[in-house]
Amino acid sequence: MRGLHNLSGGERFLVSLALALGLSEMSTGQGLRIESLFIDEGFGALDSASLGAAIAMLEQLHATGRRVGVISHIEEVKERIPVKIAVTPVARGRSVVEVLAE
């Protein structure tokens, strides 16, 4: 068994994702329902097979009614997510927010 410090960036991301999903499921058993999950990056550290598996898992969560928010610059991730929120800075600390649906 390897320690946490010996895991690659992609492996750490997958462990964090698995823990978040596990905690979400455990809370359901306690009468709580976590309906939203937000993931900020980490996808860039995954190889293509792991990336596909992670995205498929998030798609399954979405199909069961959970909201899944993903912040990513990875093209494959952006291509597989049909609804996007684009935040564009304009001036003086202000931004324009657009919801883009395919």
Protein Blocks (a to p, Z undefined) as FASTA:
>chain_A
ZZfklpcfklmmmmmmmmmmmmmmmmmmnopacfbdcdeehklmpcfklmmmmmmmmmmm
mmnopacddddfbfklmmmpmbdcddddfbehiacdddddZZ
